[in-house]
Structure formats: structure tokens, C-alpha cells
Amino acid sequence: MLEVASITKSFDGFKAVSQANLQVEKGEIVAVIGPNGAGKTTLFNLITGVLRPDSGTVRFKGEDITGLPPYEICKKRISRSFQIVNVFQRLTVFENVQVAVLSRMGKTWNLFSPSKKLMIEETNRILENVGLITKRRHTSALLSHGDRKVLEIAIALGGDPEFLILDEPTAGMSPEETSRCIDLMKHLSEKLGLTILFCEHDMELVFAIANRIMVMVRGKTIIQGTCEQVRCDQAVQDAYLGGSDVC
Amino acid sequence: MTKNISGEKDNRTALIVCAVIGLFLFLLPALLPRFYVYLASIILLTGLLATSLNFVLGYGGVFQFHHCVFYGAGAYATALMLTKGGFSLWLGFLMGPIVGAILGFILAVICVRLSKLYFGMLQISLGSLVWVTVYRWYSFTGGDDGIHGIPMPDLLSSPNSSYYFTLLVTILCLVIMFIMVKSPFGSALQGIRDNPGRSEMIGINVKRHQVVALTIAGFFAGVAGALFVVVDNTVFPDMLFWSLSLEVFIMCLLGGWFTFLGPMLGAAVIVSLRTFVSTFTVYWAMVLGIIFMFVIFFLPTGVLGYIEEKLNKMIIEPTIKE
């Protein structure tokens, strides 16, 4: 479904991502792992159009989407959430998701009909799916960190994606919040049939839900394979797991 | 679960307050002497100007530092149509907002390439260019002197009639802007204010929305400018000088830039201050500065923003706990 081929991006000569490759098939949950600074977030930024690659291509469902602006890529039904909480601070939880839904429906050029009557069911359905429905009237700045991370995902779902990119969905979450987040990801994958690409430092979580794993080190793809393959790969162990034998 | 599923706040209190103020404004010419009627007209149209700035500032997060350009351009357009063109007032009045919108569009297209403070700096310099043009072009704009004694039809020549006209147009414009703020476009705009990067990620073309918002703001600033011509029958270059823009900016912050009527309140406070304090001292701006300092310290969201927060605590929070 998504195919990233030898993509490269450097900042002032520093190669953040160099010759990275990634394939994601429909319905899969794929994890990208790698040490800090490996280029995971940069890779996501390249896929979603926040950054333009220096070379390489991104193809989605056979279509070349390399270098399109983010709002065009969003229309291809690719959504993402962010590592650092990136919500609309002054809007309520409901409005946060609603604006994403309105945008997807192409209604943001409507100047004269009241927003509060539009897309209510749709928005409430998303909030129910992620379990934020009871907090929909809270201003998002007042939510707990865990709830805001979930709201992150909810906003991404507002775009009715087929392909969901989650950048460290559980970063900074408490153990309970993390397990809630895992349940949510499973739910999205199984019930809604979303294809999910995520990156994460929590290995337990990665091995628990990922179908396949891609390992990045210093901007390069070391391996992409099933959990077992990755676990046993010597290069991964050397680079990432500190060379200790875990297999 | 509450019945109100959209998460909308209870607006009844606000409606009652608005109705009382509206009634007072309607009866004002019968209650107060002529000077105050004139002052009220100026407050209303300055409030409209501040509200149009706040449409992009408080709701759009765009730092439009030099908003008065569109106000002045609208006023000059109307004045020139009447004096040089000899057109009827209604045509001239229409020209104000149109020129405001066109100028707003042009400056917006150039300035949205930058964001935040850089936008503001570029906008202030381009705006000053417009000011210099008006200031220097004696043969066309009257330069430093401006244009005086602009003829008005009998219908609008008395202070009371021009007051009612200003009141009517201002309310109409405020209603239209309020509808826009509450529309999906308004939601998108507020999304852009809070988080432009994320807005792009959910499919909003940020720059295009900003250009449209800035054009709309220019339009309503132009309406305010045209109203000034009706009320005062003069135009002068100071109307598009940056210091007035600063004053209008402060009106938004003082009144509450995250509230809809805050800028109107700010305009009332600052225009009154300017009028009354400047009869005692030429340093009226110092008084304004001191007041503004206190507002920044104690009411960072502005006067109306503070009131709204308090009201929310009383009305919203108990219902959230359900």
C-alpha cells in the first residue's frame, strides 16, 4: 500500500534519512524502531509532506505522492499523529475533532452556516471510538497528557484515513494509559481495518502489536521483517540492542 | 449526558447583556447631548475596525500589525468617490469596503509567505508604503491636509442620523462576522490559529484560508473607514498611520482577543480615554500605557476574556461533571 524507496533527506549536510526503504501492506501494523536520532520522525515527515525529500520516492496505492504538500497528502487519506502533543489548544475536544472532519468534507470554505450543527454524529462516533466522548466539552489544554495523546489520534481519525501514522503514540504515558492506547490501536486495526505505521521506543508494545518491524539506524534501513526476524538479526542486535543475545 | 451534544456554551446571559446594551444604544441620542452621540458613533466604527482586526488576530492568529491601512484606504476611497468622482454617497460607501478588501487581498497574498512576527513586520512596512503614498500625493489625496467638508446627503447630515446609520451598519457587520466566526471557515481559522502545522495535516490549505480571512478583515475595516467619512465628513493621512494601528491592536488585547465583543469594549475604553484624558494632558498615551500594563499583568486574556473565564467556571464546569 505504501512504498518508500531509497528516500534521502539531509539538513546542512547531516543525513537525517539516507536511502531508507519501507513497505507497508494493507491492513498491517508496521513499527519503525531505532535509537534516538535515527531519523524516524524525519521519515514520517517525508511521507506526510511536512518535508520534501532530497531524493527517493513515496508511493501510496501505486500513486507517486513525493513532495506533495501536507493538505494534499491528507486528501489521499493518510493521517498522522505527532510525538509532541500537537492539538488545537483553545478548542474543546469536540471542536478539535470536528475541525478535522469538516476539513475532510471540504466544508471549510463554508462561511455562513453554523459549525455547531455540522458533522456532529460523525465527530461523536470518533470520540466514542477513542473513548473521549465524556470529555468532549473540555478545552483540550486542560486534558491530561494521556488524554491529549489520544486526542492526537482522534484528530488524525477525523480525516477518515485508510493509512494512519502514529509518531510515538505512548510517549510519556502512564502504564494504564499505555495499555489503553494499545487496545485502541488494536481496535482501530481490527474493527476499522486501518493500516497503521508507528514508531515507538517501548519494545514490549512494539513486539506485542506489530506485524512487521523496520529498524532504522543513523537514517538507514537495516532490516524490515517480522518480529522474529528482527529479534534474531545480528545487525540489529549490534546496533540497537547493544549486542546482547536476546534470541 | 446533556442534551446539548455539540458542546456549545450557554449563551443566554450574553444575549441578555447584548439586548440591554442594544436598547441603550438605540435610545442614546435621546438621552445624551450631541457631543456624546458623535463620540458613540466614533466608538462604534472604531469598534467595528477593532473587531475586523480581531477576526484575523484573535480568531486567525495572524499578527496584522498595520490594520488601519484598510480603514484609511476605505475612507479615502469613499471620500474620493464623493469629492473627485461626484458619485452618490451609496456608491461611494460601497467603494470603501471594496477597496479595503482588494488592498487586504493584495497585502495578504504578499505577506502570508511569512508567519507570526515576520508577517507583522512585512505588513507594517507595506502598509507604511500605502500611508506614504497617501501622505505625499497632494494632487489626488490632499496630502497632509486630507479632505474636508465631504458633502453628505440631507438624510445623513445630522449627528443623530449618522449615528443611527453607523449603529445599523456596525451591528449588521458584527452579525455577519459573528456568523463567519461560528461557521466551518471560522472553525478552520481557529484551528490555524492554534496550530498551523497540524491544520495542514488535517487537510486545510492554511495560506489560502489566511488570505481569504485577511481579505474579509480588509473589507470590514473598509466599512469602518467609510462610516468615518459619514460621521466626520473628513479624511486625513493619520487614519492610516501605524500609531493608530497600534491603538487598534491594543483595543483587541485590552478587551479580550479571544472573545468576539472584546475589541468593541476595548474601543469604547480607548476612544473614551483619548477623548477625555487628552483634555487634561497631552500625555494621554501614558495613561493608556499604564492601564495597558495593568491589564497585561492581571487580565492577560483581556477584560472580556476574564469575565468569560469566570462565567465559564460558573456555568460550564458543573455541567461537565455530569
Interface residues (C-beta under 8 A of the other chain):
Chain A: T48 V50 P69 P70 Y71 C74 K75 S79 R80 F82 N86 V87 F88 Q89 R90 L91 T92 V93 F94 E95 Q98 V99 A100 L102 S103 R104 K107 T108 W109 N110 L111 F112 S113 P114 S115 K116 K117 L118 I120 N124 R136 R137 H138 I155 A156 G158 G159
Chain B: I5 S6 G7 E8 I179 M180 K182 S183 P184 F185 G186 S187 A188 Q190 G191 R193 D194 N195 G197 R198 S199 E200 M201 I202 G203 I204 N205 V206 H209 V212 F258 I316 T319 I320
